[in-house]
Amino acid sequence: MTEGKPIEERLQRLNLILRTIRDVDQVILAEKDRDRLIKGVCNSLVKTRGYYNAWIALLDESGRFTRFAEAGLGKTFLPLAEQLERDGPTKCGQQALVQPNAVVIDDPTSSCSDCPLARGYRGRGGITARLHHRGKLYGLLCASVPASLVAEEEECSLFEGVAGDIAFALHKIELEQEHERSEEALRRSENRYRALFDSANDGMLVRDLAGTIIIANSAMAELTGYTIDELTEMNISQFLSATSFKTTIERQTKQLEGKSGARPQRYELQMIRKDGMERTIEIVTSLLADREQAPIIQEIARDVTEQKRSRENLRAYASRAILAQEEERKRIARELHDETAQALASLGMDIGYLSKTKRRSHEELSKGLEGLRDRTENILRGVRSLSQALRPLMLEEFGLLAALQELTSSLNQQYGINAQFGALGRPRRLSPDLELAVFRIAQEALNNVWKHAKATECALGVEFSPKKVRLKISDNGQGFELPKVTNDLARSGKLGLTGMEERARLIGGTLTIWSKPGKGTTLVLEVPQ
């Protein structure tokens, strides 16, 4: 009987250890919160194992004790918690933090003078173990145990095992919280991307390598003429020309092979909208690669039809402008040679003839000189007219209004067109560049009136207001059909109008043209001040 009793007591202790391990494991499995976890473990050790008390202190990232839990101590634990938070661990705690095995104290009242709880440990033992997992210290686990259990090997193993399980559970909570933070950051990132994606002014879509669209935004729907639902699951080949689709796949292949580098690719494609209208789009293609998933393509598209047309028209305008300049130079050279030079040569010959004739009467000499004077004045008028066409001296000396009035008068005198001039507001001088640009636009417009419009009446008006200057020229001529796109004026042969538009743009103004066959033409220039 005496031998059977220790065996029975040992079996009871082992069963109690197993029960404690089970209860602690249940707490560890159930709790995902640090504070509830350490509180639950302390309660299990006191309730199941029969410890007098137990406490846990956790370290933060800076190595300071900031989280605490206890069972069996109540308010008596507060001084120790304050000491741990302020000064760090006691001697037994310091020793436990640097060794893998638990620190066992047979008589805390005599050995732990620096611990506020030592006085209450009379007749009890103390055991302390670190919470350590994969090289990281999480804190300390400490308990007051019956003196008979302090020296038990199973008890120390149980305590160290519980400490290890707590550290593992804390590590797992860290991983789960980090995962949750990553998931939350990913959700926020996805939400931001989706918000930017949906609200972008440019058309955006994400597709697979075969061209099937995964998502598209409202701007892409507006660009293509399809709804977002229609675009989803469509293939880009359904709204790209065959050549453009081939170009897209070729560039995509180069990106995948790394031949074009990782940078986004920018190029132009021809798109056919749902309504059949052909448009030119500039597209930026980015390869979105993920090790775990197949690569996908993000494409940003912008309608550049008008910009491309403007570039082409500008090239056409520049080409025709160069030809026009050369023709003008030829005209001036021809006029100087055929008219001015010959008139001067003839004048010189007549002066020489008149000077050699000695037997002329005073009346004949006077009549001859008057003829020479008239011819000289005609030549001078021609030179002045030529000079005025090249550089308006009236504009420089007297300003815009005087120069425009002279232009209107010339239309009356030279071409018999009933041209009216008027001014509203308070006239003022503009900067030389502005005055020259407005004058050249008016000059070109009036040239069109007598060259092309076949008009009999014309009106030119200038209005000065505080914030802008407005020039309006209208005629009753034959008019013409305006192209659907104003930028197509150069390609339709309206080189003068294209030049006027370009001058207006350069001074920050706007040029508006109204015209219909048989209804005349009206041109309005507005220049902000």
C-alpha positions in Angstrom: 0.0 0.0 0.0 2.8 2.5 0.9 4.4 1.9 -2.6 1.1 2.1 -4.4 0.3 5.6 -3.0 3.2 7.5 -4.5 2.5 5.9 -7.9 -1.2 6.9 -7.6 -0.2 10.4 -6.7 2.2 10.6 -9.6 -0.5 9.4 -12.0 -2.8 12.0 -10.6 -0.2 14.7 -11.2 0.5 13.5 -14.7 -3.3 13.5 -15.5 -3.5 17.0 -14.0 -0.5 18.1 -16.2 -2.2 16.6 -19.3 -5.5 18.4 -18.4 -3.7 21.7 -17.9 -2.0 21.3 -21.3 -5.4 20.5 -22.9 -7.0 23.6 -21.3 -4.1 25.9 -22.2 -4.2 24.6 -25.8 -7.9 25.2 -26.0 -7.3 28.8 -25.0 -4.5 29.2 -27.5 -6.6 27.7 -30.3 -9.7 29.8 -29.5 -8.2 33.2 -28.9 -7.0 35.5 -31.6 -6.5 38.5 -29.3 -3.3 38.9 -27.3 -4.9 40.3 -24.2 -7.6 37.6 -24.0 -5.0 34.9 -24.8 -2.6 35.7 -21.9 -5.5 36.3 -19.5 -7.0 32.9 -20.4 -3.7 31.1 -19.9 -3.2 32.6 -16.5 -6.8 31.6 -15.5 -6.2 28.0 -16.7 -2.9 27.6 -14.8 -4.6 28.8 -11.6 -7.9 27.0 -12.0 -6.7 23.7 -13.5 -3.2 23.3 -12.2 -3.8 24.6 -8.8 -1.1 27.4 -8.9 -1.5 30.1 -6.3 -1.2 32.8 -9.0 0.2 33.4 -12.4 1.1 36.4 -14.5 2.3 37.2 -18.0 4.1 40.4 -19.2 4.6 41.0 -22.9 7.3 43.1 -24.6 6.6 45.7 -27.3 8.8 46.2 -30.4 11.1 48.5 -28.4 11.8 45.9 -25.7 9.6 47.5 -23.0 6.9 45.6 -21.0 3.6 47.1 -21.9 0.9 44.4 -21.8 0.1 42.4 -18.6 -2.3 39.7 -17.4 -2.7 37.9 -14.1 -4.8 35.4 -12.2 -5.0 35.0 -8.4 -3.3 38.4 -7.6 -5.8 41.2 -8.3 -4.6 44.6 -7.2 -1.5 43.3 -5.5 -0.1 42.8 -9.0 -0.2 46.5 -9.9 3.1 47.5 -8.1 5.0 44.8 -10.0 3.3 45.8 -13.3 4.4 49.4 -12.7 7.9 48.3 -11.9 8.2 46.1 -15.0 6.9 48.9 -17.2 9.2 51.5 -15.5 12.4 49.6 -14.7 12.2 46.3 -16.5 12.3 42.7 -15.1 13.5 41.6 -11.7 16.6 39.4 -11.3 14.8 36.1 -11.9 13.1 37.7 -14.9 16.4 38.9 -16.3 17.8 35.4 -15.9 14.8 33.8 -17.5 15.0 36.1 -20.6 18.5 34.8 -21.5 18.2 31.1 -20.9 16.0 28.4 -22.5 15.1 26.6 -19.3 12.7 27.9 -16.6 14.1 29.7 -13.6 13.0 27.9 -10.3 13.0 29.8 -7.0 12.5 27.6 -3.9 12.1 30.5 -1.5 11.2 33.8 -3.2 10.9 35.6 0.1 14.6 35.3 0.7 15.9 35.2 -2.9 13.7 37.9 -4.7 14.1 41.0 -2.6 13.5 43.2 -5.7 10.1 41.7 -6.4 7.0 43.4 -4.8 5.2 40.0 -4.7 8.0 38.2 -2.7 6.4 38.8 0.7 3.3 36.9 -0.3 5.3 33.9 -1.5 6.1 32.5 2.0 6.0 28.7 2.0 5.6 28.7 -1.8 7.9 28.3 -4.8 8.3 30.5 -7.9 8.9 29.5 -11.5 9.6 31.9 -14.4 10.1 31.1 -18.1 10.6 33.3 -21.1 8.1 33.4 -24.0 10.4 32.8 -27.0 9.8 31.6 -30.6 12.1 31.6 -33.6 14.6 34.0 -32.1 12.1 36.5 -30.8 11.3 37.3 -27.2 7.7 38.0 -26.5 7.8 38.3 -22.7 7.7 36.4 -19.4 5.5 33.8 -17.8 5.7 33.5 -14.0 3.7 31.5 -11.4 3.6 30.9 -7.7 3.4 27.1 -7.2 3.2 24.8 -4.2 6.7 24.2 -2.8 6.2 20.4 -3.4 6.0 21.0 -7.1 9.0 23.3 -7.6 11.5 20.4 -7.9 9.3 18.2 -10.0 10.8 17.7 -13.5 7.4 17.2 -15.1 6.3 20.5 -13.6 9.2 22.4 -15.1 8.6 20.7 -18.4 4.9 21.6 -18.3 5.7 25.2 -17.5 8.3 25.5 -20.3 5.9 23.8 -22.7 3.1 26.2 -21.8 5.5 29.1 -22.3 6.5 27.8 -25.7 2.9 27.3 -26.7 2.1 30.9 -25.6 5.0 32.2 -27.6 3.9 30.2 -30.7 0.4 31.5 -30.3 1.7 35.1 -30.0 3.8 34.5 -33.1 0.7 33.1 -34.9 -1.4 36.2 -33.9 1.4 38.4 -35.2 1.3 36.6 -38.5 -2.5 36.8 -38.7 -2.5 40.5 -37.9 0.3 41.1 -40.4 -1.8 39.2 -43.0 -4.8 41.2 -42.1 -2.9 44.4 -42.4 -1.6 43.2 -45.8 -5.1 42.3 -46.9 -6.4 45.6 -45.7 -3.6 47.5 -47.4 -4.3 45.4 -50.6 -8.0 46.2 -50.3 -7.2 49.9 -49.9 -4.8 49.8 -52.8 -7.4 48.0 -54.9 -10.1 50.5 -53.9 -7.8 53.4 -54.8 -6.8 51.8 -58.1 -10.5 51.1 -58.8 -11.5 54.7 -58.0 -8.7 56.1 -60.2 -9.6 53.5 -62.9 -13.2 54.3 -62.9 -12.8 58.1 -62.7 -9.9 58.4 -65.2 -10.5 60.8 -68.1 -8.6 58.4 -70.4 -10.0 55.1 -71.5 -8.6 52.2 -69.4 -8.9 48.5 -69.7 -7.2 45.3 -68.4 -7.1 42.3 -70.6 -5.4 38.9 -70.9 -2.7 38.1 -73.4 -5.3 36.9 -76.0 -6.9 40.3 -76.0 -10.0 39.4 -74.0 -11.1 42.4 -71.8 -11.3 41.7 -68.0 -12.4 45.1 -66.9 -12.9 48.5 -68.6 -13.8 52.0 -67.3 -16.6 54.4 -68.4 -14.1 56.5 -70.4 -13.2 53.5 -72.5 -16.9 52.8 -73.0 -17.4 56.3 -74.2 -14.4 56.1 -76.4 -15.5 52.9 -78.1 -19.2 53.4 -78.1 -19.9 50.1 -76.3 -21.2 49.8 -72.7 -19.0 48.6 -69.9 -20.9 45.3 -69.8 -20.5 44.9 -73.6 -16.8 45.5 -73.4 -16.3 43.0 -70.6 -15.5 39.6 -72.2 -15.1 41.3 -75.6 -11.8 41.0 -77.5 -9.9 44.1 -78.5 -9.8 42.7 -82.1 -13.5 43.5 -82.3 -12.9 47.2 -82.3 -9.3 47.5 -83.6 -8.5 47.4 -87.3 -6.8 44.1 -88.4 -3.4 45.9 -88.8 -3.7 47.6 -85.4 -4.5 44.3 -83.7 -1.5 42.7 -85.3 0.7 45.6 -84.2 -0.6 45.2 -80.6 0.2 41.5 -80.5 3.7 42.0 -82.0 4.5 44.7 -79.4 3.1 42.5 -76.6 5.3 39.6 -77.7 8.4 41.9 -77.5 7.4 43.0 -74.1 7.0 39.4 -72.9 10.4 38.5 -74.4 12.0 41.5 -72.7 13.1 42.9 -76.0 11.4 46.2 -75.4 12.2 46.5 -71.8 9.8 46.7 -68.8 8.7 50.3 -69.6 5.2 51.0 -70.9 4.9 51.0 -74.7 3.3 54.0 -76.4 1.9 53.9 -80.0 -1.0 54.8 -82.2 -3.8 52.4 -83.4 -6.8 52.6 -85.6 -10.1 52.0 -83.8 -13.6 51.4 -85.2 -16.3 52.5 -82.8 -19.6 50.7 -82.4 -21.3 53.3 -84.7 -18.7 52.5 -87.4 -16.7 55.7 -87.0 -13.0 55.3 -87.4 -10.8 57.0 -84.8 -7.1 57.2 -84.1 -6.1 56.4 -80.5 -2.9 56.7 -78.7 -2.4 53.7 -76.4 0.0 53.1 -73.5 0.5 49.4 -72.8 1.9 48.1 -69.5 2.7 44.5 -68.7 1.4 43.5 -65.3 3.4 40.4 -64.3 2.8 38.2 -61.2 4.9 35.1 -60.4 1.8 33.2 -59.2 -0.6 34.2 -62.1 -0.4 34.6 -65.8 0.7 38.1 -67.0 -2.1 40.6 -67.9 -2.1 43.8 -69.9 -3.2 47.2 -68.8 -3.9 49.7 -71.6 -4.7 53.4 -71.4 -6.2 54.9 -74.5 -6.8 58.5 -75.7 -8.5 59.7 -78.8 -5.9 61.6 -80.8 -7.8 61.8 -84.1 -8.1 65.6 -84.0 -4.4 66.0 -82.9 -3.2 63.8 -85.7 -5.4 65.7 -88.2 -4.0 68.9 -86.9 -0.5 67.7 -87.3 -1.2 66.6 -90.8 -2.9 69.9 -91.6 0.0 71.8 -90.1 2.4 70.0 -92.3 0.2 70.7 -95.3 -0.1 74.3 -94.3 3.7 74.6 -93.8 4.3 73.0 -97.2 1.8 75.2 -98.9 3.0 78.3 -97.0 6.5 77.7 -98.3 5.2 77.4 -101.8 3.1 80.6 -101.3 6.1 82.5 -100.0 8.1 81.4 -103.1 5.3 82.5 -105.4 5.0 85.8 -103.6 8.8 86.4 -103.9 8.5 85.6 -107.7 5.6 88.0 -108.0 7.4 90.8 -106.2 10.6 90.1 -108.3 8.5 90.0 -111.5 6.7 93.2 -110.5 9.9 95.0 -109.7 11.5 93.8 -113.0 8.6 94.1 -115.3 7.0 97.2 -114.0 9.2 99.2 -111.6 12.5 98.5 -113.2 11.3 99.1 -116.8 9.4 102.2 -115.8 12.6 103.6 -114.2 14.6 102.6 -117.2 12.1 104.3 -119.5 12.1 107.4 -117.2 15.9 107.6 -117.4 15.9 107.4 -121.1 13.3 110.2 -121.4 15.2 112.3 -119.0 18.4 111.8 -121.1 16.5 112.6 -124.3 15.1 115.7 -122.7 18.4 116.9 -121.4 20.1 116.5 -124.9 17.4 118.5 -126.7 18.6 122.2 -126.7 16.2 123.7 -129.2 13.0 123.1 -127.4 10.8 126.0 -126.3 10.2 126.7 -122.7 6.6 125.5 -123.1 7.7 122.1 -124.6 10.3 121.7 -121.9 7.8 122.4 -119.1 5.3 120.0 -120.6 8.0 117.3 -120.9 9.0 117.8 -117.2 5.3 117.5 -116.1 5.1 114.2 -117.9 8.2 113.0 -116.2 6.9 114.1 -112.8 3.6 112.2 -113.4 5.4 109.0 -114.4 7.7 109.4 -111.3 4.7 109.7 -109.1 3.1 106.6 -110.7 6.4 104.7 -110.1 6.4 106.0 -106.5 2.8 104.8 -105.9 3.7 101.4 -107.2 6.7 101.2 -104.8 4.7 102.4 -101.9 1.9 99.8 -102.7 4.6 97.1 -102.8 6.1 98.4 -99.5 2.7 98.5 -97.9 2.0 94.9 -98.8 5.4 93.9 -97.3 5.3 96.1 -94.1 2.4 98.4 -93.3 4.0 101.7 -92.3 0.6 103.1 -91.5 0.2 100.5 -88.7 3.6 101.4 -87.1 3.0 105.2 -87.3 -0.7 105.6 -86.6 -1.9 102.4 -85.1 -4.4 99.6 -85.9 -7.5 101.6 -86.6 -5.8 103.9 -89.2 -4.2 100.9 -90.9 -7.6 99.0 -91.0 -9.4 102.1 -92.3 -6.7 102.4 -95.1 -7.3 98.7 -96.0 -11.0 99.3 -96.3 -10.5 102.4 -98.5 -8.1 100.5 -100.8 -10.9 97.9 -101.3 -13.2 100.7 -102.4 -10.7 102.5 -104.6 -8.9 99.5 -106.3 -11.7 97.0 -106.7 -14.9 99.0 -106.5 -16.3 97.0 -103.6 -18.6 99.0 -101.3 -16.6 98.5 -98.1 -17.7 100.0 -94.8 -15.5 100.6 -91.7 -16.6 101.2 -88.1 -15.2 101.1 -84.6 -17.0 100.7 -81.2 -15.8 101.3 -77.7 -12.8 103.3 -76.6 -9.9 102.8 -79.1 -6.5 102.0 -77.6 -3.1 101.0 -78.9 -2.2 97.3 -78.6 1.2 95.7 -78.4 3.0 95.7 -81.7 2.8 92.0 -82.1 -1.0 92.0 -81.4 -1.6 94.9 -83.8 0.4 93.2 -86.6 -1.4 89.9 -86.1 -4.9 91.5 -86.2 -3.9 93.6 -89.2 -2.6 90.6 -91.1 -5.7 88.6 -90.4 -7.9 91.5 -91.6 -5.6 92.0 -94.7 -5.9 88.3 -95.6 -9.7 88.3 -95.1 -10.1 91.4 -97.3 -7.9 89.8 -100.0 -10.3 86.8 -99.9 -13.2 89.2 -100.4 -11.9 90.6 -103.7 -10.0 87.5 -104.9 -12.6 84.7 -104.2 -15.8 85.9 -102.8 -17.0 87.9 -105.8 -18.7 90.3 -103.3 -20.1 93.7 -103.9 -20.3 94.7 -100.3 -18.1 94.3 -97.3 -18.1 95.5 -93.7 -15.2 95.7 -91.3 -15.7 96.5 -87.6 -13.5 96.7 -84.6 -14.9 96.7 -81.0 -12.8 97.6 -78.0 -14.0 96.3 -74.6 -12.1 96.3 -71.3 -11.2 92.6 -71.6 -10.9 91.9 -75.3 -10.7 93.3 -78.8 -13.1 92.0 -81.4 -12.7 92.1 -85.2 -15.6 91.3 -87.5 -15.5 91.1 -91.3 -18.5 90.1 -93.4 -19.3 90.1 -97.1 -22.2 89.3 -99.4 -20.1 87.1 -101.6 -20.7 83.6 -102.9 -19.6 81.9 -99.7 -18.3 78.3 -99.5 -18.9 75.0 -97.7 -16.9 74.8 -94.5 -15.2 71.4 -93.8 -16.7 69.3 -91.0 -13.6 69.7 -89.0 -12.0 73.2 -89.0 -8.6 71.8 -88.9 -9.2 70.4 -92.4 -9.1 73.9 -93.9 -5.5 73.4 -95.2 -6.2 70.1 -96.8 -9.3 71.6 -98.5 -7.2 74.3 -100.1 -8.2 77.1 -97.7 -4.6 78.1 -97.0 -5.4 81.7 -96.2 -8.0 80.8 -93.6 -5.5 78.3 -92.1 -2.9 81.0 -91.8 -5.4 83.3 -90.1 -6.3 80.5 -87.6 -2.6 80.0 -86.8 -2.0 83.7 -86.3 -5.0 83.9 -84.0 -3.8 80.9 -82.0 -0.3 82.4 -81.6 -1.7 85.5 -79.9 -4.1 83.6 -77.7 -7.2 84.5 -79.7 -10.0 82.6 -81.3 -11.1 82.8 -84.9 -14.7 81.8 -85.8 -15.9 81.5 -89.5 -19.4 81.2 -90.8 -20.1 80.6 -94.4 -22.5 78.9 -96.8 -22.7 78.8 -100.5 -24.6 81.8 -101.8 -24.9 83.2 -98.2 -21.6 85.1 -97.9 -19.0 84.8 -95.2 -18.5 86.2 -91.7 -15.3 86.1 -89.8 -14.9 87.0 -86.1 -11.6 87.3 -84.3 -11.6 87.8 -80.5 -8.4 88.5 -78.7 -8.4 88.6 -74.9 -6.6 91.5 -73.2 
